[in-house]
């Protein structure tokens, strides 16, 4: 028994088109966009009458087979029993003490951390902290930020080893 690869990381979003444009703007490529409903989706989510809009985004890399490429899946879940007000996004100050369990972030290696941070803020996201040089490990600048819907992104820009 073993894990063979990373299939995808999924994020449930409120504004599907805005978030799709945001992640494409960061350099991910749209591989597939779907609208699904019916017995498979209802059974998978253990909920009746779900309409699932999804988009799979990939980091293009010619040397990695498709089934092993990093994929980010954006999902918008619609149901007759859900009201839009229930799904309101609230960007609040991030606090590591209050979010001490569970999935923390999606980490990306970037070519220019400051340009990416400027883009995130311009698109409605926010910074958690400023870029800092790693004290140990591979030489890199690291920073945490929030995407426009409050998901935590860990950004790293590799530096030349000296």
Residue, then its C-alpha position, 0 to 999 in steps of 0.5 A: x500500500x502506497x501513494x502513487x502521486x498527487x492527484x489534485x488539491x481542491x478549493x471550494x470557491x464562491x466567485x468561480x470565474x474570478x478565482x479561475x482568472x486569478x489562478x490562471x493569472x498566476x501561471x496555471x493553465x486550464x486543463x478542463x472545465x466541467x459542470x456535473x450533476x447526477x448519481x455520481x456527484x450526489x453519491x460522492x458528496x453524500x448529498x442530493x441535488x448537487x450541481x458541481x462546477x469545476x476547473x482543473x488547472x495544471x502547472x505545465x511541464x513537458x517531462x511529467x506525465x499528465x496523471x502526475x502533474x500538480x493540479x489545482x481544482x476549483x469547485x463551486x457547489x450549488x444546491x437548492x438548499x444552499x443560499x448565497x448568503x451562507x457562502x459569503x467570503x470574509x477576508x479576515x486577518x489570518x491567525x495561526x493560533x486560531x487555525x492550528x489544525x488541518x490544511x494550512x496552505x497551498x505552496x508554490x515556487x515562484x520566479x519573482x515573489x514581489x511581483x506575485x505578491x503585488x498581483x495577489x493584492x491587486x486582485x483582492x488578496x492580502x499579505x500575511x507577512x513580508x518575504x523572509x529569507x529561510x533560516x535553514x534548508x534550501x536558500x529561498x525567500x518565503x511569504x504567506x498570502x491570502x488569495x481573493x477568497x482567503x485561502x492561504x498561499x505559501x510562496x517561495x522564491x529560490x535563491x542561488x546557493x552560495 
